[in-house]
Amino acid sequence: MKRLTAKYHLTHEETKKLERTFVDSNHYDEVIDYDCDVYTESGQPLLFFRKNYIDYEVIKKAYKSLEKAAAVTNNRGAASGGELRVGILKSGKKSKMNYIYDQETNKKLNIQSGIVGYFDRAAHYDFCRTTKFTKENLKEFQKAIPLIKAVDKGFQDLVPERYRKQKGMAKGTHPNFVIEDTAFTTVTVNKDWRTAVHTDDGDYSEGFGNLVAYCKDIEPVLFVLPRFRIAVDLRTCDLLLADVHQYHGNTEIIKKTEDSVRLSFVMYYRENMWKCGSPSEELKRHQLNQRRVAQEFAGIN
């Protein structure tokens, strides 16, 4: 097993300036395409990579079952490469929603991405919930469980200290909001999406990012950490565990045929899921909040 120490080539401030831009061969010196553990100069775990760790039939089955989870969306923030700002309705009024716009064309940037599993309370959903795709396609979601468990096992074996912390959070979370007996609550599914330089947010900071991808008839797509000038050649069946709170992005997705596809799966624990009550408690909380809003609208004290 090869162990590398990744040197800092850029300061945090210099790396942050790359946010929302796209990486290419100018942003890395070394490509990792072999089993490897990488730590920073300060000894912190940076990434762990294993070739052909996932059984092909397992990831192919997950691809077929979750491909449609990657729906067209416009709310993926800096990873989309555009500018986040308030939308404008046809009437000219400001929307209540924020959207990502191309800074040159001023058009909305739409990408294919979706969430499966479970999600915590957010601005537009004041209750913890099963994601829409999971709720409406439960059997398809269950077909992907073998892949999720295989990644969970890799996480446990390769980064045991981080796994122990994240699994502890999962154990402290209502079982209805954890993906079976794993350290994960949520999976982001991205289809043919070249992410710009960004850091992940909303996931448990003491855990670790877990990535796999199903690739068909495409040129190699590299996962790049520009601050360290390191890239990883992530292909079908490979397992990549990485500190996704470091700035990272993907190289261009170049398709070879009309049927080409790249479907990536990012598995993590949502940092606030431990606050969730049971489904019935979350429903009651939501109903009480709706009633409170209605009373305020009606002027009832």
C-alpha positions as CSV (number, residue, x, y, z in Angstrom):
1,M,0.0,0.0,0.0
2,K,1.4,3.4,-1.0
3,R,1.2,6.3,1.5
4,L,1.7,9.8,0.3
5,T,2.1,13.2,2.0
6,A,0.3,15.9,0.2
7,K,2.1,19.3,0.2
8,Y,0.2,22.6,0.4
9,H,0.8,24.4,-2.9
10,L,-1.8,27.1,-2.3
11,T,-2.9,29.0,0.8
12,H,-6.6,28.7,1.9
13,E,-7.2,32.2,0.5
14,E,-5.6,31.4,-2.8
15,T,-7.6,28.2,-3.1
16,K,-10.8,30.0,-2.3
17,K,-10.3,32.3,-5.2
18,L,-10.8,29.2,-7.4
19,E,-14.3,28.6,-6.1
20,R,-16.9,28.3,-8.8
21,T,-14.2,27.8,-11.5
22,F,-13.5,24.5,-13.3
23,V,-10.4,22.5,-12.9
24,D,-8.2,21.0,-15.7
25,S,-4.7,19.8,-16.2
26,N,-3.3,23.1,-15.0
27,H,-4.5,22.3,-11.5
28,Y,-2.7,19.0,-10.7
29,D,0.7,17.5,-11.0
30,E,0.0,13.9,-10.0
31,V,-2.8,11.5,-10.9
32,I,-3.6,8.7,-8.4
33,D,-4.9,5.6,-10.2
34,Y,-3.6,3.0,-7.7
35,D,-4.4,2.0,-4.1
36,C,-3.2,4.8,-2.0
37,D,-3.6,6.6,1.4
38,V,-2.9,10.3,1.4
39,Y,-2.3,12.6,4.4
40,T,-1.6,16.3,4.7
41,E,1.7,17.7,5.9
42,S,0.1,18.1,9.3
43,G,-0.9,14.4,9.4
44,Q,-4.6,14.8,8.7
45,P,-6.3,12.2,6.5
46,L,-6.9,13.7,3.0
47,L,-8.0,10.8,0.8
48,F,-8.0,7.0,0.6
49,F,-8.4,5.3,-2.8
50,R,-9.0,1.7,-3.7
51,K,-9.2,0.3,-7.2
52,N,-11.9,-2.2,-8.1
53,Y,-13.2,-2.2,-4.5
54,I,-16.9,-2.4,-5.4
55,D,-18.4,-5.5,-7.2
56,Y,-19.4,-4.4,-10.7
57,E,-22.9,-6.0,-10.5
58,V,-23.6,-4.1,-7.3
59,I,-22.8,-0.7,-8.7
60,K,-24.5,-1.4,-12.0
61,K,-27.7,-2.4,-10.1
62,A,-27.5,0.9,-8.1
63,Y,-27.0,2.8,-11.3
64,K,-30.1,1.3,-12.9
65,S,-32.2,1.9,-9.7
66,L,-31.1,5.4,-8.9
67,E,-30.4,7.0,-12.3
68,K,-33.8,8.8,-12.3
69,A,-33.0,10.3,-8.9
70,A,-30.7,12.7,-10.6
71,A,-33.4,15.2,-11.7
72,V,-32.9,18.6,-13.3
73,T,-32.2,21.2,-10.6
74,N,-30.9,24.7,-10.2
75,N,-29.9,24.8,-6.5
76,R,-26.5,23.2,-6.1
77,G,-24.6,26.3,-5.2
78,A,-20.9,26.9,-6.0
79,A,-20.5,23.4,-7.4
80,S,-22.6,24.5,-10.4
81,G,-20.0,27.1,-11.3
82,G,-22.4,30.0,-11.4
83,E,-23.6,32.8,-9.2
84,L,-26.3,32.3,-6.6
85,R,-28.8,35.1,-6.4
86,V,-32.6,35.8,-6.0
87,G,-34.7,34.8,-8.9
88,I,-36.9,37.2,-10.8
89,L,-40.5,36.1,-11.7
90,K,-42.1,36.9,-15.1
91,S,-44.0,39.6,-13.3
92,G,-40.8,41.3,-12.4
93,K,-41.1,40.6,-8.7
94,K,-38.4,38.9,-6.7
95,S,-38.9,35.2,-6.2
96,K,-38.7,33.6,-2.7
97,M,-36.2,31.1,-4.2
98,N,-32.5,31.6,-5.0
99,Y,-31.1,30.2,-8.3
100,I,-27.7,29.7,-9.9
101,Y,-27.0,31.9,-13.0
102,D,-24.3,31.7,-15.5
103,Q,-22.2,34.9,-14.9
104,E,-21.6,35.4,-18.6
105,T,-25.0,34.6,-20.2
106,N,-27.2,35.4,-17.2
107,K,-29.2,32.2,-17.8
108,K,-30.1,29.7,-15.1
109,L,-27.6,26.8,-14.8
110,N,-29.5,23.5,-14.7
111,I,-27.7,20.3,-13.8
112,Q,-28.9,16.8,-13.0
113,S,-28.6,16.0,-9.3
114,G,-30.9,14.5,-6.6
115,I,-31.0,13.4,-3.0
116,V,-32.0,9.9,-1.8
117,G,-32.4,8.6,1.7
118,Y,-33.3,11.2,4.4
119,F,-33.0,14.9,4.9
120,D,-33.1,17.2,8.0
121,R,-35.1,20.4,8.5
122,A,-34.5,23.2,6.1
123,A,-36.0,26.6,5.3
124,H,-38.7,25.2,3.0
125,Y,-39.3,22.0,4.9
126,D,-39.5,22.5,8.7
127,F,-39.5,18.8,9.4
128,C,-37.1,15.8,8.9
129,R,-38.3,13.7,6.1
130,T,-37.8,10.8,3.6
131,T,-36.7,12.4,0.3
132,K,-39.3,12.5,-2.4
133,F,-37.5,10.0,-4.7
134,T,-37.1,7.5,-1.9
135,K,-40.7,7.8,-0.8
136,E,-42.1,7.3,-4.3
137,N,-39.5,4.7,-5.4
138,L,-38.8,2.7,-2.3
139,K,-38.2,-0.6,-4.1
140,E,-35.7,1.1,-6.4
141,F,-34.0,2.7,-3.4
142,Q,-33.7,-0.7,-1.7
143,K,-31.9,-2.1,-4.7
144,A,-29.1,0.3,-4.1
145,I,-28.6,-0.7,-0.4
146,P,-25.9,-3.3,-1.3
147,L,-23.8,-0.6,-2.8
148,I,-24.3,1.7,0.2
149,K,-23.4,-1.1,2.6
150,A,-20.3,-1.9,0.5
151,V,-19.1,1.7,0.8
152,D,-19.9,1.8,4.5
153,K,-17.7,-1.3,5.0
154,G,-14.9,0.5,3.0
155,F,-15.3,3.6,5.2
156,Q,-15.0,1.5,8.3
157,D,-11.9,-0.4,7.2
158,L,-10.0,2.5,5.7
159,V,-10.7,5.4,8.0
160,P,-11.8,3.7,11.3
161,E,-11.5,6.8,13.5
162,R,-13.6,9.0,11.3
163,Y,-16.0,6.1,10.8
164,R,-16.4,5.6,14.6
165,K,-17.4,9.2,15.1
166,Q,-19.9,9.2,12.2
167,K,-21.4,5.8,13.1
168,G,-21.8,7.2,16.6
169,M,-23.8,10.1,15.2
170,A,-25.9,7.6,13.2
171,K,-26.6,5.5,16.3
172,G,-27.7,8.6,18.1
173,T,-30.2,9.3,15.3
174,H,-33.8,8.0,15.1
175,P,-33.5,4.8,13.0
176,N,-36.2,5.9,10.6
177,F,-33.7,8.5,9.3
178,V,-30.6,6.3,8.9
179,I,-29.9,4.2,5.9
180,E,-30.2,0.7,7.4
181,D,-27.2,-0.2,9.6
182,T,-24.7,2.2,8.1
183,A,-23.1,5.6,9.0
184,F,-25.1,7.3,6.3
185,T,-28.4,9.2,6.2
186,T,-28.2,10.6,2.7
187,V,-26.9,10.0,-0.8
188,T,-26.4,12.7,-3.5
189,V,-26.7,11.3,-7.0
190,N,-25.2,13.3,-9.8
191,K,-25.6,12.5,-13.5
192,D,-23.1,13.8,-16.1
193,W,-22.3,16.8,-13.9
194,R,-18.9,18.4,-14.0
195,T,-18.7,20.1,-10.6
196,A,-16.8,23.4,-10.2
197,V,-14.4,24.0,-7.4
198,H,-16.4,23.9,-4.1
199,T,-16.5,22.4,-0.6
200,D,-19.4,20.3,0.6
201,D,-21.6,21.6,3.4
202,G,-24.4,20.2,5.5
203,D,-22.6,16.9,6.2
204,Y,-21.0,15.9,9.5
205,S,-17.7,17.7,9.7
206,E,-15.9,15.0,11.7
207,G,-16.9,12.3,9.2
208,F,-15.6,11.8,5.7
209,G,-16.8,12.0,2.1
210,N,-17.6,8.7,0.4
211,L,-17.6,8.6,-3.4
212,V,-18.2,6.0,-6.1
213,A,-19.2,6.4,-9.8
214,Y,-20.7,4.3,-12.6
215,C,-19.0,5.3,-15.8
216,K,-19.9,4.1,-19.3
217,D,-18.1,5.1,-22.5
218,I,-16.5,8.3,-21.2
219,E,-13.0,9.6,-21.0
220,P,-11.4,9.5,-17.5
221,V,-13.0,12.1,-15.1
222,L,-10.6,13.2,-12.4
223,F,-11.4,14.3,-8.9
224,V,-9.1,17.2,-8.3
225,L,-7.8,18.8,-5.0
226,P,-6.2,22.0,-6.4
227,R,-4.7,23.1,-3.1
228,F,-2.6,20.0,-3.1
229,R,-2.3,19.7,-6.9
230,I,-3.5,16.0,-6.7
231,A,-6.0,14.3,-8.9
232,V,-7.7,10.9,-8.6
233,D,-8.8,8.8,-11.6
234,L,-12.2,7.6,-10.3
235,R,-13.7,4.8,-12.4
236,T,-16.5,2.3,-12.1
237,C,-16.0,0.0,-9.1
238,D,-13.3,2.3,-7.5
239,L,-13.8,3.7,-4.0
240,L,-12.7,7.2,-3.0
241,L,-12.9,8.5,0.5
242,A,-11.9,12.1,0.8
243,D,-12.0,15.2,3.0
244,V,-14.7,17.0,1.0
245,H,-14.3,20.1,3.2
246,Q,-11.2,20.7,1.1
247,Y,-11.8,22.6,-2.2
248,H,-12.4,20.1,-5.0
249,G,-13.9,19.7,-8.4
250,N,-14.1,17.4,-11.5
251,T,-12.4,17.6,-14.8
252,E,-14.5,17.7,-18.0
253,I,-16.9,14.8,-18.8
254,I,-16.1,13.8,-22.4
255,K,-18.6,11.3,-23.8
256,K,-17.6,8.7,-26.5
257,T,-21.1,7.7,-27.6
258,E,-24.7,8.7,-27.3
259,D,-25.2,6.2,-24.5
260,S,-22.3,7.5,-22.5
261,V,-23.1,8.3,-18.8
262,R,-21.4,9.1,-15.5
263,L,-23.5,8.6,-12.4
264,S,-21.8,9.4,-9.2
265,F,-22.9,8.6,-5.6
266,V,-21.8,10.7,-2.6
267,M,-22.7,9.2,0.7
268,Y,-22.7,11.1,4.0
269,Y,-24.4,11.9,7.3
270,R,-26.4,15.1,7.4
271,E,-25.0,17.0,10.4
272,N,-28.4,17.9,12.0
273,M,-30.2,14.5,11.6
274,W,-29.6,13.7,15.3
275,K,-32.1,16.5,16.1
276,C,-34.9,14.6,14.3
277,G,-37.7,13.0,16.3
278,S,-39.8,10.1,15.2
279,P,-41.7,10.5,11.9
280,S,-44.9,11.1,13.9
281,E,-43.2,13.7,16.0
282,E,-41.9,15.4,12.9
283,L,-45.3,15.4,11.4
284,K,-46.9,16.9,14.6
285,R,-44.2,19.6,14.6
286,H,-44.9,20.5,11.0
287,Q,-48.6,20.7,11.6
288,L,-48.2,22.9,14.7
289,N,-45.9,25.2,12.7
290,Q,-48.4,25.4,9.8
291,R,-51.2,26.2,12.3
292,R,-49.0,29.0,13.8
293,V,-48.3,30.5,10.4
294,A,-52.0,30.4,9.5
295,Q,-52.9,32.1,12.8
296,E,-50.4,34.9,12.2
297,F,-51.8,35.3,8.7
298,A,-55.3,35.6,10.1
299,G,-54.2,38.0,12.8
300,I,-55.1,35.6,15.6
301,N,-53.1,36.1,18.7
